Amino acid sequence: MQRIPALDDDGLDHRSAARFLISIVGKQKAATLWGAVTSAVWMGSQALLPVTIGLAIDRGIAEGDRGGVLWWSTAVLLLGVVRAATGIAFYRHSIITRTVSASLVTRTVTRHVTRLGASLRRQKDVDSLIATSTSDSVTIGLGLLFAGRLVGAVSAMVAVTVAVLTVSLPLGALVLVIVPALSGLSALLLRPLHAKQDTYRSLQGRLAGRAIDIASGLRVLRGVGGERQFAARFRADSAQLRTADASVARAEADFEAARVLVPGLITVIVTYTAALFTLDQRLTIGQVIMLYGFATFLTMPLSDFMEGMSQVTRSMVAARRVTTLLNIPVPAEATAEATADVPRTRGEAHLADATSGLDVPPSTFMAVACAEPSDAGLLARRLARFEAPGEPELAGDPWASLPLPVVRSRILLCLNSDRFFAGTLREEVTRGGEAAAADIEEALRTASATDVVDALPDGLDSPMAGRGRTFSGGQLQRLRLARALLAGAEYTVFVEPTNAVDAYTEYRIAENLDRFCATHTDGRSALVFTLSPLLLRQAHQVAYVEDGKVVATGTHEELLKSHAAYRTLVASDEKAPVKP
């Protein structure tokens, strides 16, 4: 019985679509060989059936030889058994090949996208990634499924041609001419089909990306009145995709028509010629039946051959999209290994950015108030090394000189746009890992999210919908805060982590963050970019930023007294705390 090959995607050649498909086949050498053998035997046994039937007529029935009839009838039975057994084995191989190939593509794409990380969005459109991740892997799997049938179809056509030549040299020569000629004419339809499918795939990916953009930004669109404009664009893109789909359908219809017509023409030509030869007594009745069986049987391998060519063409289109993504270079720092001395300076190193003048001491709760809201996100991403400009450094070592895994292990960026995936709440809050119950309880308490969990029927084991659609914006912020604290990073950077919660809850979170950073002796720092006076008041230190530069530092009360611009800025966002 064929064994399912391991999913090992190392060494896949993605320099071109053809090389990529060949390397996937190479990963399944034993399965590919088994599929080729079973396909050839399956088709070959069917090709020999007309021979045994014709011989049973000529050497058994026509000559009145009961022994000959029994002998050739037994041969027909044996061929039927072989055909059934190899057919089962081949179809099983085909399903395994399709599944394994699609899984290899999905795994390869996923691993590469993970390596690309934050650089992906700047180099590859999200809509193309959607099409590559969803439909292209399935298409490649189907193409490689039919590749095995192509081997069987070709071997069957060769076997039939040789058999016809042994029966009648002129008819064999005729088959040698008309089969390649008509198949070649049909293959001319593949080029336009190939181009139209490529266009359709691109438009489909673009429309999917637009649909996701509209769905994720629907509330904003409604707020600014942009629904009609985006709806008009979506309708225009849909109409363009519909036109491309109709064009692909016409090309596929032409090809399907040729797939039915060509085998039928070959059957008519071979059968008619064999009948003429019989009238001239150049063929026996058994030979005519044999040739008719050959001609009828040819419809199957020819149909498989043409359908296989169509599916392989589709897989080439899909493989081209996949290799385009895989050929995006991975940043050099993303492949570097984390060093072993990462923990030695934990709780001792300052996080600083020379460009802005921001200096974050270890084991602290620090807040940053930016006069321009856009500066908060930019500076936060720069400190976490998601933006190239600037000169952030840790313990005097520039971020650019450190391997990316080191940066990611020491600093965590938490944004309100961070996603939750489908699963249990425990899996999402702990990021799929194992966490002690005490740590989970502390993180939830610090984020003031205990009531969110307690309200669920199964607590942390309750299911969570994708993107956390069943929770309010404030609840998601608190769960996101708890998840970030559970990660245990040396520096956790937040951008407006409480702007969707009420004043009382925000006050409790501010107090809890102060207590969390003060009580943890393992070097845990929280850096919060915010304009909330409740958070600014509890922070150990506040930095005030104008035009991307730190212009003042101190406690919240000190800055209120000494800096008029800071006082005006935070007064516009003032919330009166409601103490318990």
Rosetta blueprint (number, residue, H / E / L):
1 M L
2 Q L
3 R L
4 I L
5 P L
6 A L
7 L L
8 D L
9 D L
10 D L
11 G L
12 L L
13 D L
14 H L
15 R L
16 S L
17 A H
18 A H
19 R H
20 F H
21 L H
22 I H
23 S H
24 I H
25 V H
26 G H
27 K L
28 Q L
29 K H
30 A H
31 A H
32 T H
33 L H
34 W H
35 G H
36 A H
37 V H
38 T H
39 S H
40 A H
41 V H
42 W H
43 M H
44 G H
45 S H
46 Q H
47 A H
48 L H
49 L H
50 P H
51 V H
52 T H
53 I H
54 G H
55 L H
56 A H
57 I H
58 D H
59 R H
60 G H
61 I H
62 A L
63 E L
64 G L
65 D L
66 R H
67 G H
68 G H
69 V H
70 L H
71 W H
72 W H
73 S H
74 T H
75 A H
76 V H
77 L H
78 L H
79 L H
80 G H
81 V H
82 V H
83 R H
84 A H
85 A H
86 T H
87 G H
88 I H
89 A H
90 F H
91 Y H
92 R H
93 H H
94 S H
95 I H
96 I H
97 T H
98 R H
99 T H
100 V H
101 S H
102 A H
103 S H
104 L H
105 V H
106 T H
107 R H
108 T H
109 V H
110 T H
111 R H
112 H H
113 V H
114 T H
115 R H
116 L H
117 G H
118 A H
119 S H
120 L H
121 R H
122 R H
123 Q H
124 K L
125 D L
126 V H
127 D H
128 S H
129 L H
130 I H
131 A H
132 T H
133 S H
134 T H
135 S H
136 D H
137 S H
138 V H
139 T H
140 I H
141 G H
142 L H
143 G H
144 L H
145 L H
146 F H
147 A H
148 G H
149 R H
150 L H
151 V H
152 G H
153 A H
154 V H
155 S H
156 A H
157 M H
158 V H
159 A H
160 V H
161 T H
162 V H
163 A H
164 V H
165 L H
166 T H
167 V H
168 S L
169 L H
170 P H
171 L H
172 G H
173 A H
174 L H
175 V H
176 L H
177 V H
178 I H
179 V H
180 P H
181 A H
182 L H
183 S H
184 G H
185 L H
186 S H
187 A H
188 L L
189 L L
190 L H
191 R H
192 P H
193 L H
194 H H
195 A H
196 K H
197 Q H
198 D H
199 T H
200 Y H
201 R H
202 S H
203 L H
204 Q H
205 G H
206 R H
207 L H
208 A H
209 G H
210 R H
211 A H
212 I H
213 D H
214 I H
215 A H
216 S H
217 G L
218 L H
219 R H
220 V H
221 L H
222 R H
223 G H
224 V H
225 G L
226 G L
227 E H
228 R H
229 Q H
230 F H
231 A H
232 A H
233 R H
234 F H
235 R H
236 A H
237 D H
238 S H
239 A H
240 Q H
241 L H
242 R H
243 T H
244 A H
245 D H
246 A H
247 S H
248 V H
249 A H
250 R H
251 A H
252 E H
253 A H
254 D H
255 F H
256 E H
257 A H
258 A H
259 R H
260 V H
261 L H
262 V H
263 P H
264 G H
265 L H
266 I H
267 T H
268 V H
269 I H
270 V H
271 T H
272 Y H
273 T H
274 A H
275 A H
276 L H
277 F H
278 T H
279 L H
280 D L
281 Q L
282 R L
283 L L
284 T L
285 I H
286 G H
287 Q H
288 V H
289 I H
290 M H
291 L H
292 Y H
293 G H
294 F H
295 A H
296 T H
297 F H
298 L H
299 T H
300 M H
301 P H
302 L H
303 S H
304 D H
305 F H
306 M H
307 E H
308 G H
309 M H
310 S H
311 Q H
312 V H
313 T H
314 R H
315 S H
316 M H
317 V H
318 A H
319 A H
320 R H
321 R H
322 V H
323 T H
324 T H
325 L H
326 L H
327 N L
328 I L
329 P L
330 V L
331 P L
332 A H
333 E H
334 A H
335 T H
336 A L
337 E L
338 A L
339 T L
340 A L
341 D L
342 V H
343 P H
344 R H
345 T H
346 R L
347 G L
348 E L
349 A L
350 H L
351 L E
352 A E
353 D E
354 A L
355 T L
356 S L
357 G L
358 L E
359 D E
360 V E
361 P L
362 P L
363 S L
364 T L
365 F E
366 M E
367 A E
368 V E
369 A E
370 C E
371 A L
372 E L
373 P H
374 S H
375 D H
376 A H
377 G H
378 L H
379 L H
380 A H
381 R H
382 R H
383 L H
384 A L
385 R L
386 F L
387 E L
388 A L
389 P L
390 G L
391 E L
392 P E
393 E E
394 L E
395 A L
396 G L
397 D E
398 P E
399 W H
400 A H
401 S H
402 L L
403 P L
404 L H
405 P H
406 V H
407 V H
408 R H
409 S H
410 R H
411 I E
412 L E
413 L E
414 C E
415 L L
416 N L
417 S L
418 D L
419 R L
420 F L
421 F L
422 A L
423 G E
424 T E
425 L H
426 R H
427 E H
428 E H
429 V H
430 T L
431 R L
432 G L
433 G L
434 E L
435 A L
436 A L
437 A H
438 A H
439 D H
440 I H
441 E H
442 E H
443 A H
444 L H
445 R H
446 T H
447 A L
448 S L
449 A L
450 T H
451 D H
452 V H
453 V H
454 D H
455 A L
456 L L
457 P L
458 D L
459 G H
460 L H
461 D H
462 S L
463 P E
464 M E
465 A L
466 G H
467 R H
468 G H
469 R L
470 T L
471 F L
472 S L
473 G H
474 G H
475 Q H
476 L H
477 Q H
478 R H
479 L H
480 R H
481 L H
482 A H
483 R H
484 A H
485 L H
486 L H
487 A L
488 G L
489 A L
490 E L
491 Y E
492 T E
493 V E
494 F E
495 V E
496 E L
497 P L
498 T L
499 N L
500 A L
501 V L
502 D L
503 A H
504 Y H
505 T H
506 E H
507 Y H
508 R H
509 I H
510 A H
511 E H
512 N H
513 L H
514 D H
515 R H
516 F H
517 C H
518 A H
519 T H
520 H L
521 T L
522 D L
523 G L
524 R L
525 S E
526 A E
527 L E
528 V E
529 F E
530 T L
531 L L
532 S L
533 P H
534 L H
535 L H
536 L H
537 R H
538 Q H
539 A L
540 H L
541 Q E
542 V E
543 A E
544 Y E
545 V E
546 E E
547 D L
548 G L
549 K E
550 V E
551 V E
552 A E
553 T E
554 G E
555 T L
556 H H
557 E H
558 E H
559 L H
560 L H
561 K H
562 S H
563 H L
564 A H
565 A H
566 Y H
567 R H
568 T H
569 L H
570 V H
571 A H
572 S L
573 D L
574 E L
575 K L
576 A L
577 P L
578 V L
579 K L
580 P L
